[in-house]
Amino acid sequence: MNPNHINVGVSSTYDALHRSPGVVKNRQGCRASPECDVPYRRPDVVLNRQGFPHRGRMWVKKLVQSVDVTKSQSRGGNRQTYRKGDMKLSMERKVRVGTWNIGSLTGKLMELVDTMSRRRVNIACIQKTKWVGEKSKEIGNTSSRLWYSGQERNRNGVGIILDRSLKESVVAVKRVGDRIILVKLVVEGEAINVISAYAPQIGLDSECKEKFWENIDKLMQSVSSEESIFIGGDLNGHVGKDRQGYEMVHGGFGYGSRNEE
């Protein structure tokens, strides 16, 4: 299992150390006093930074207000007090996501959760579970929870496991047959959609493959552009090293040749 790192929040020293050329700083809001040039900002000021300082990591920053400094202003005889608009960043939080074609979940569930714990994986996307049903269940006394979808015993099936720190953050679950499942979480105010997908393998007819990719496309289109999406799956294909024509979605870190699947 090769987990990816997703960092929600940043440390207080982050901005001083890492600033990617693609970072965008945006300030909105008004000063506390029109005639004052001191950069006081109202509580509704938004400081937004976006960028990818490290390959393979995404840093999402949650902003909180400091509450130790105030400034007063009178309007129409009513004295109003505003917090100083000095924005601070919350403590760094890391969420690790992994994916695994498990072959069969029967008899391997506790082993899988143990592996997640040792590798410090918070979210595991699993494929080929071979379990029937559209259910969720607590996993023993581990405090982790599994959501799964399957239609035929001993064939296909997908699932997503969340550890104890995230399982209560789930707000929605979508299942599309026995090859696609989506779990939506809200983590520190950020909406995160995690998809586990199992693509048809070589040898199946083209109709089955086209239906799978159409279902993935519809599911992706149903997610707001303001929300994050992470896909963990066995997609039975090679993207190759050539990214021509796919620059918006291909990072250029593949190898070999792209196959027809």
C-alpha positions, 0 to 999 in steps of 0.5 A, spaced: 500 500 500 503 506 497 499 512 501 499 519 499 499 525 503 494 530 504 495 535 509 490 539 512 492 545 515 499 548 516 504 549 521 506 556 523 513 556 520 510 554 513 509 560 509 516 562 511 519 556 508 515 554 502 512 559 497 511 556 490 510 560 484 503 558 483 501 561 490 495 566 490 494 571 495 487 574 496 485 579 501 477 581 501 474 585 506 475 593 509 479 596 514 477 597 521 477 605 519 477 608 513 482 614 515 487 609 518 492 606 514 494 601 519 492 594 516 487 592 521 482 588 518 475 586 519 473 579 522 470 577 515 477 578 512 479 572 508 486 570 507 487 565 501 493 561 499 493 556 494 499 552 491 502 545 491 509 546 495 511 539 494 510 534 489 505 529 492 502 533 497 496 538 498 496 543 503 489 546 505 489 551 510 484 553 515 484 560 518 482 562 525 481 569 528 486 571 533 482 574 539 487 578 543 487 585 540 481 589 539 480 596 535 474 600 537 470 605 532 464 609 533 458 609 527 452 614 528 453 614 536 454 607 537 460 604 539 462 598 536 468 593 537 472 589 532 477 584 533 483 585 529 484 582 523 490 578 524 489 571 521 492 565 524 493 558 521 491 552 525 495 546 527 497 542 521 493 535 520 495 530 516 490 525 512 493 519 509 490 515 503 492 509 501 489 504 496 489 496 495 486 491 491 485 486 496 483 480 492 478 478 497 476 481 504 474 475 507 479 473 513 483 479 511 479 485 514 483 485 521 489 484 517 488 490 513 486 495 519 492 493 522 496 495 516 493 501 516 495 502 523 502 501 522 502 505 516 498 511 519 493 510 513 487 514 515 483 512 509 483 506 505 480 505 498 479 497 497 477 493 491 475 486 489 472 485 496 467 480 494 462 482 499 455 482 497 451 488 500 451 496 500 452 496 508 457 499 513 460 496 519 464 497 525 470 493 525 471 489 531 474 493 537 478 497 532 474 503 532 475 503 524 469 503 520 468 500 513 463 502 507 462 497 502 458 495 495 458 489 492 452 485 488 455 478 486 459 473 491 466 472 489 466 477 484 468 485 484 466 489 490 469 496 493 469 499 499 472 505 503 475 504 511 476 510 515 479 510 522 477 513 528 479 520 527 475 521 521 469 516 521 464 521 524 466 526 519 462 522 514 456 526 511 454 522 505 455 516 501 454 514 494 454 507 491 454 505 483 454 498 482 459 493 485 465 497 482 464 505 485 463 507 491 464 515 494 464 517 501 464 524 503 467 527 509 467 534 512 474 535 515 476 542 519 471 545 514 473 542 508 469 538 504 473 531 501 470 526 496 474 519 496 472 514 491 474 507 491 473 504 484 475 498 480 475 498 473 473 492 468 479 488 466 482 486 460 478 481 456 471 484 458 467 487 453 467 494 451 460 495 453 462 494 460 468 498 460 464 504 457 459 504 462 464 504 468 467 510 465 461 513 464 459 512 471 465 515 474 464 521 469 457 522 472 459 521 479 465 526 478 460 531 475 456 531 481 461 533 485 462 541 486 468 544 483 469 547 490 470 540 493 476 536 493 476 529 490 481 523 491 480 517 487 484 510 490 483 504 485 485 499 481 483 502 474 487 496 470 490 501 465 497 504 464 497 512 463 504 512 460 509 517 460 506 521 454 502 526 457 500 530 450 493 531 450 492 530 457 496 536 460 490 538 465 490 531 468 497 528 467 502 530 472 508 527 467 510 522 472 508 516 469 512 511 465 512 506 459 506 506 454 499 508 455 495 502 453 488 501 450 484 500 456 
